[in-house]
Amino acid sequence: MIEIKIPVTSDLLRSIATDLKNSEKNKEKTITTETSCFLQDVLKTTLCECERLQVEVDSLIDAGEEAASLLSD
């Protein structure tokens, strides 16, 4: 059994990315450099974890499709 523990939603990631982009674009100081670096690390870590899990997810999908095929015959 695979347990996925990513405490961030896709909406949150998009919101963070949008805030970072707008902050840099408008040169506003709404997000401190420290916070910006932290959020970039969260995004990077989350994306790396998603890439790592993709292989396992693909394997589970293949197994599910194979099981469905066996049961339908």
N, CA, C and O atoms as CSV, one atom per row, in Angstrom:
chain,resi,resn,atom,element,x,y,z
A,1,MET,N,N,0.846,-1.185,0.000
A,1,MET,CA,C,0.000,0.000,0.000
A,1,MET,C,C,0.888,1.242,0.000
A,1,MET,O,O,1.858,1.326,0.752
A,2,ILE,N,N,0.548,2.182,-0.835
A,2,ILE,CA,C,1.304,3.428,-0.926
A,2,ILE,C,C,0.557,4.505,-0.155
A,2,ILE,O,O,-0.643,4.702,-0.345
A,3,GLU,N,N,1.270,5.188,0.704
A,3,GLU,CA,C,0.675,6.283,1.460
A,3,GLU,C,C,1.307,7.578,0.989
A,3,GLU,O,O,2.521,7.758,1.082
A,4,ILE,N,N,0.485,8.467,0.489
A,4,ILE,CA,C,0.980,9.744,-0.018
A,4,ILE,C,C,0.693,10.817,1.025
A,4,ILE,O,O,-0.454,11.028,1.419
A,5,LYS,N,N,1.750,11.490,1.463
A,5,LYS,CA,C,1.594,12.547,2.467
A,5,LYS,C,C,2.136,13.846,1.903
A,5,LYS,O,O,3.304,14.183,2.100
A,6,ILE,N,N,1.290,14.561,1.209
A,6,ILE,CA,C,1.670,15.875,0.702
A,6,ILE,C,C,0.672,16.866,1.299
A,6,ILE,O,O,-0.486,16.905,0.886
A,7,PRO,N,N,1.112,17.658,2.258
A,7,PRO,CA,C,0.191,18.537,2.972
A,7,PRO,C,C,-0.177,19.807,2.205
A,7,PRO,O,O,-0.582,20.800,2.809
A,8,VAL,N,N,-0.038,19.779,0.894
A,8,VAL,CA,C,-0.336,20.963,0.099
A,8,VAL,C,C,-1.293,20.573,-1.023
A,8,VAL,O,O,-1.142,19.521,-1.644
A,9,THR,N,N,-2.276,21.430,-1.274
A,9,THR,CA,C,-3.208,21.155,-2.362
A,9,THR,C,C,-2.717,21.818,-3.640
A,9,THR,O,O,-1.876,22.716,-3.602
A,10,SER,N,N,-3.248,21.371,-4.763
A,10,SER,CA,C,-2.854,21.968,-6.041
A,10,SER,C,C,-3.269,23.438,-6.093
A,10,SER,O,O,-2.555,24.266,-6.660
A,11,ASP,N,N,-4.416,23.761,-5.507
A,11,ASP,CA,C,-4.856,25.164,-5.467
A,11,ASP,C,C,-3.871,26.020,-4.670
A,11,ASP,O,O,-3.565,27.149,-5.052
A,12,LEU,N,N,-3.384,25.473,-3.569
A,12,LEU,CA,C,-2.414,26.211,-2.757
A,12,LEU,C,C,-1.120,26.433,-3.536
A,12,LEU,O,O,-0.554,27.525,-3.498
A,13,LEU,N,N,-0.650,25.406,-4.240
A,13,LEU,CA,C,0.569,25.551,-5.037
A,13,LEU,C,C,0.399,26.620,-6.108
A,13,LEU,O,O,1.290,27.445,-6.311
A,14,ARG,N,N,-0.743,26.608,-6.793
A,14,ARG,CA,C,-1.000,27.625,-7.825
A,14,ARG,C,C,-1.052,29.017,-7.204
A,14,ARG,O,O,-0.522,29.977,-7.764
A,15,SER,N,N,-1.689,29.114,-6.054
A,15,SER,CA,C,-1.799,30.399,-5.372
A,15,SER,C,C,-0.420,30.922,-4.962
A,15,SER,O,O,-0.120,32.104,-5.131
A,16,ILE,N,N,0.406,30.039,-4.426
A,16,ILE,CA,C,1.763,30.434,-4.027
A,16,ILE,C,C,2.556,30.888,-5.238
A,16,ILE,O,O,3.215,31.927,-5.203
A,17,ALA,N,N,2.492,30.104,-6.316
A,17,ALA,CA,C,3.232,30.453,-7.532
A,17,ALA,C,C,2.765,31.791,-8.091
A,17,ALA,O,O,3.584,32.607,-8.512
A,18,THR,N,N,1.458,32.019,-8.099
A,18,THR,CA,C,0.907,33.281,-8.591
A,18,THR,C,C,1.384,34.445,-7.735
A,18,THR,O,O,1.793,35.483,-8.255
A,19,ASP,N,N,1.330,34.266,-6.410
A,19,ASP,CA,C,1.797,35.316,-5.499
A,19,ASP,C,C,3.271,35.628,-5.719
A,19,ASP,O,O,3.667,36.793,-5.751
A,20,LEU,N,N,4.084,34.580,-5.871
A,20,LEU,CA,C,5.514,34.789,-6.099
A,20,LEU,C,C,5.754,35.523,-7.410
A,20,LEU,O,O,6.565,36.446,-7.473
A,21,LYS,N,N,5.049,35.111,-8.452
A,21,LYS,CA,C,5.216,35.745,-9.763
A,21,LYS,C,C,4.802,37.213,-9.706
A,21,LYS,O,O,5.528,38.087,-10.181
A,22,ASN,N,N,3.640,37.479,-9.127
A,22,ASN,CA,C,3.143,38.853,-9.043
A,22,ASN,C,C,4.041,39.716,-8.165
A,22,ASN,O,O,4.263,40.890,-8.463
A,23,SER,N,N,4.552,39.141,-7.093
A,23,SER,CA,C,5.426,39.892,-6.196
A,23,SER,C,C,6.701,40.317,-6.918
A,23,SER,O,O,7.132,41.464,-6.805
A,24,GLU,N,N,7.305,39.379,-7.665
A,24,GLU,CA,C,8.529,39.699,-8.405
A,24,GLU,C,C,8.231,40.665,-9.549
A,24,GLU,O,O,8.990,41.602,-9.795
A,25,LYS,N,N,7.123,40.429,-10.243
A,25,LYS,CA,C,6.766,41.245,-11.406
A,25,LYS,C,C,6.518,42.694,-11.008
A,25,LYS,O,O,6.969,43.618,-11.685
A,26,ASN,N,N,5.804,42.884,-9.916
A,26,ASN,CA,C,5.444,44.232,-9.478
A,26,ASN,C,C,6.443,44.810,-8.489
A,26,ASN,O,O,6.282,45.938,-8.022
A,27,LYS,N,N,7.471,44.038,-8.172
A,27,LYS,CA,C,8.505,44.451,-7.224
A,27,LYS,C,C,7.906,44.899,-5.884
A,27,LYS,O,O,8.391,45.834,-5.247
A,28,GLU,N,N,6.842,44.205,-5.480
A,28,GLU,CA,C,6.233,44.492,-4.187
A,28,GLU,C,C,6.944,43.673,-3.123
A,28,GLU,O,O,7.487,42.605,-3.405
A,29,LYS,N,N,6.935,44.170,-1.931
A,29,LYS,CA,C,7.573,43.463,-0.825
A,29,LYS,C,C,6.527,42.728,0.011
A,29,LYS,O,O,6.651,42.640,1.232
A,30,THR,N,N,5.491,42.198,-0.655
A,30,THR,CA,C,4.438,41.510,0.090
A,30,THR,C,C,4.919,40.179,0.646
A,30,THR,O,O,4.381,39.697,1.642
A,31,ILE,N,N,5.922,39.580,0.018
A,31,ILE,CA,C,6.478,38.321,0.496
A,31,ILE,C,C,7.962,38.551,0.766
A,31,ILE,O,O,8.699,38.986,-0.120
A,32,THR,N,N,8.390,38.265,1.967
A,32,THR,CA,C,9.799,38.470,2.293
A,32,THR,C,C,10.656,37.463,1.539
A,32,THR,O,O,10.158,36.438,1.073
A,33,THR,N,N,11.919,37.753,1.423
A,33,THR,CA,C,12.849,36.851,0.740
A,33,THR,C,C,12.884,35.498,1.432
A,33,THR,O,O,12.911,34.460,0.770
A,34,GLU,N,N,12.884,35.502,2.747
A,34,GLU,CA,C,12.920,34.250,3.510
A,34,GLU,C,C,11.683,33.409,3.220
A,34,GLU,O,O,11.788,32.205,2.984
A,35,THR,N,N,10.510,34.042,3.239
A,35,THR,CA,C,9.267,33.334,2.954
A,35,THR,C,C,9.257,32.837,1.521
A,35,THR,O,O,8.835,31.713,1.250
A,36,SER,N,N,9.718,33.665,0.614
A,36,SER,CA,C,9.770,33.291,-0.793
A,36,SER,C,C,10.647,32.060,-0.992
A,36,SER,O,O,10.264,31.137,-1.711
A,37,CYS,N,N,11.810,32.039,-0.369
A,37,CYS,CA,C,12.718,30.888,-0.474
A,37,CYS,C,C,12.077,29.640,0.123
A,37,CYS,O,O,12.184,28.548,-0.436
A,38,PHE,N,N,11.410,29.811,1.263
A,38,PHE,CA,C,10.738,28.677,1.897
A,38,PHE,C,C,9.664,28.111,0.972
A,38,PHE,O,O,9.582,26.898,0.779
A,39,LEU,N,N,8.844,28.989,0.404
A,39,LEU,CA,C,7.768,28.532,-0.475
A,39,LEU,C,C,8.318,27.883,-1.743
A,39,LEU,O,O,7.752,26.905,-2.233
A,40,GLN,N,N,9.402,28.412,-2.270
A,40,GLN,CA,C,10.028,27.792,-3.439
A,40,GLN,C,C,10.543,26.400,-3.087
A,40,GLN,O,O,10.441,25.477,-3.895
A,41,ASP,N,N,11.091,26.247,-1.892
A,41,ASP,CA,C,11.548,24.926,-1.442
A,41,ASP,C,C,10.374,23.956,-1.307
A,41,ASP,O,O,10.481,22.787,-1.677
A,42,VAL,N,N,9.251,24.452,-0.774
A,42,VAL,CA,C,8.051,23.616,-0.651
A,42,VAL,C,C,7.594,23.161,-2.031
A,42,VAL,O,O,7.286,21.986,-2.233
A,43,LEU,N,N,7.552,24.091,-2.978
A,43,LEU,CA,C,7.148,23.746,-4.343
A,43,LEU,C,C,8.098,22.721,-4.952
A,43,LEU,O,O,7.663,21.733,-5.542
A,44,LYS,N,N,9.385,22.962,-4.805
A,44,LYS,CA,C,10.395,22.065,-5.379
A,44,LYS,C,C,10.290,20.669,-4.765
A,44,LYS,O,O,10.322,19.666,-5.477
A,45,THR,N,N,10.165,20.616,-3.440
A,45,THR,CA,C,10.056,19.331,-2.746
A,45,THR,C,C,8.797,18.588,-3.166
A,45,THR,O,O,8.829,17.380,-3.400
A,46,THR,N,N,7.692,19.315,-3.259
A,46,THR,CA,C,6.430,18.699,-3.654
A,46,THR,C,C,6.508,18.152,-5.072
A,46,THR,O,O,6.055,17.038,-5.335
A,47,LEU,N,N,7.080,18.928,-5.987
A,47,LEU,CA,C,7.212,18.466,-7.367
A,47,LEU,C,C,8.119,17.240,-7.453
A,47,LEU,O,O,7.822,16.305,-8.197
A,48,CYS,N,N,9.210,17.234,-6.709
A,48,CYS,CA,C,10.112,16.071,-6.700
A,48,CYS,C,C,9.395,14.833,-6.164
A,48,CYS,O,O,9.548,13.734,-6.698
A,49,GLU,N,N,8.614,15.026,-5.105
A,49,GLU,CA,C,7.862,13.909,-4.526
A,49,GLU,C,C,6.829,13.387,-5.521
A,49,GLU,O,O,6.634,12.178,-5.637
A,50,CYS,N,N,6.175,14.287,-6.232
A,50,CYS,CA,C,5.196,13.877,-7.249
A,50,CYS,C,C,5.870,13.082,-8.365
A,50,CYS,O,O,5.336,12.070,-8.818
A,51,GLU,N,N,7.036,13.536,-8.805
A,51,GLU,CA,C,7.769,12.813,-9.846
A,51,GLU,C,C,8.179,11.428,-9.353
A,51,GLU,O,O,8.102,10.451,-10.098
A,52,ARG,N,N,8.611,11.349,-8.111
A,52,ARG,CA,C,9.023,10.063,-7.538
A,52,ARG,C,C,7.835,9.107,-7.453
A,52,ARG,O,O,7.956,7.919,-7.753
A,53,LEU,N,N,6.700,9.636,-7.046
A,53,LEU,CA,C,5.511,8.803,-6.881
A,53,LEU,C,C,4.864,8.426,-8.210
A,53,LEU,O,O,4.100,7.463,-8.273
A,54,GLN,N,N,5.159,9.171,-9.268
A,54,GLN,CA,C,4.522,8.918,-10.557
A,54,GLN,C,C,4.752,7.482,-11.029
A,54,GLN,O,O,3.841,6.853,-11.567
A,55,VAL,N,N,5.963,6.962,-10.831
A,55,VAL,CA,C,6.282,5.592,-11.237
A,55,VAL,C,C,5.388,4.606,-10.489
A,55,VAL,O,O,4.847,3.676,-11.088
A,56,GLU,N,N,5.234,4.810,-9.181
A,56,GLU,CA,C,4.392,3.927,-8.380
A,56,GLU,C,C,2.924,4.054,-8.775
A,56,GLU,O,O,2.206,3.056,-8.828
A,57,VAL,N,N,2.483,5.262,-9.049
A,57,VAL,CA,C,1.097,5.485,-9.466
A,57,VAL,C,C,0.840,4.801,-10.806
A,57,VAL,O,O,-0.184,4.140,-10.980
A,58,ASP,N,N,1.764,4.955,-11.751
A,58,ASP,CA,C,1.627,4.296,-13.052
A,58,ASP,C,C,1.548,2.784,-12.888
A,58,ASP,O,O,0.760,2.122,-13.562
A,59,SER,N,N,2.360,2.244,-11.998
A,59,SER,CA,C,2.359,0.806,-11.740
A,59,SER,C,C,1.017,0.355,-11.170
A,59,SER,O,O,0.490,-0.686,-11.561
A,60,LEU,N,N,0.466,1.141,-10.245
A,60,LEU,CA,C,-0.846,0.812,-9.675
A,60,LEU,C,C,-1.944,0.875,-10.731
A,60,LEU,O,O,-2.843,0.033,-10.745
A,61,ILE,N,N,-1.876,1.859,-11.605
A,61,ILE,CA,C,-2.866,1.983,-12.679
A,61,ILE,C,C,-2.785,0.768,-13.594
A,61,ILE,O,O,-3.807,0.181,-13.948
A,62,ASP,N,N,-1.565,0.395,-13.975
A,62,ASP,CA,C,-1.375,-0.785,-14.826
A,62,ASP,C,C,-1.930,-2.041,-14.156
A,62,ASP,O,O,-2.596,-2.850,-14.801
A,63,ALA,N,N,-1.655,-2.200,-12.868
A,63,ALA,CA,C,-2.148,-3.367,-12.132
A,63,ALA,C,C,-3.672,-3.366,-12.074
A,63,ALA,O,O,-4.303,-4.414,-12.215
A,64,GLY,N,N,-4.259,-2.199,-11.866
A,64,GLY,CA,C,-5.719,-2.086,-11.833
A,64,GLY,C,C,-6.342,-2.425,-13.173
A,64,GLY,O,O,-7.359,-3.116,-13.234
A,65,GLU,N,N,-5.732,-1.940,-14.248
A,65,GLU,CA,C,-6.239,-2.241,-15.587
A,65,GLU,C,C,-6.106,-3.730,-15.894
A,65,GLU,O,O,-6.997,-4.330,-16.496
A,66,GLU,N,N,-4.989,-4.318,-15.477
A,66,GLU,CA,C,-4.773,-5.749,-15.694
A,66,GLU,C,C,-5.798,-6.571,-14.914
A,66,GLU,O,O,-6.350,-7.541,-15.433
A,67,ALA,N,N,-6.049,-6.177,-13.666
A,67,ALA,CA,C,-7.035,-6.875,-12.840
A,67,ALA,C,C,-8.429,-6.760,-13.450
A,67,ALA,O,O,-9.183,-7.732,-13.483
A,68,ALA,N,N,-8.762,-5.570,-13.929
A,68,ALA,CA,C,-10.075,-5.369,-14.557
A,68,ALA,C,C,-10.209,-6.231,-15.804
A,68,ALA,O,O,-11.271,-6.797,-16.063
A,69,SER,N,N,-9.143,-6.327,-16.566
A,69,SER,CA,C,-9.149,-7.142,-17.780
A,69,SER,C,C,-9.345,-8.618,-17.443
A,69,SER,O,O,-10.111,-9.313,-18.109
A,70,LEU,N,N,-8.657,-9.091,-16.413
A,70,LEU,CA,C,-8.792,-10.490,-16.000
A,70,LEU,C,C,-10.215,-10.798,-15.538
A,70,LEU,O,O,-10.754,-11.865,-15.833
A,71,LEU,N,N,-10.809,-9.865,-14.818
A,71,LEU,CA,C,-12.161,-10.081,-14.294
A,71,LEU,C,C,-13.232,-9.985,-15.376
A,71,LEU,O,O,-14.306,-10.572,-15.244
A,72,SER,N,N,-12.945,-9.254,-16.432
A,72,SER,CA,C,-13.956,-9.082,-17.486
A,72,SER,C,C,-13.961,-10.244,-18.477
A,72,SER,O,O,-14.913,-10.399,-19.242
A,73,ASP,N,N,-12.903,-11.064,-18.471
A,73,ASP,CA,C,-12.838,-12.210,-19.399
A,73,ASP,C,C,-13.696,-13.356,-18.949
A,73,ASP,O,O,-13.748,-14.388,-19.619
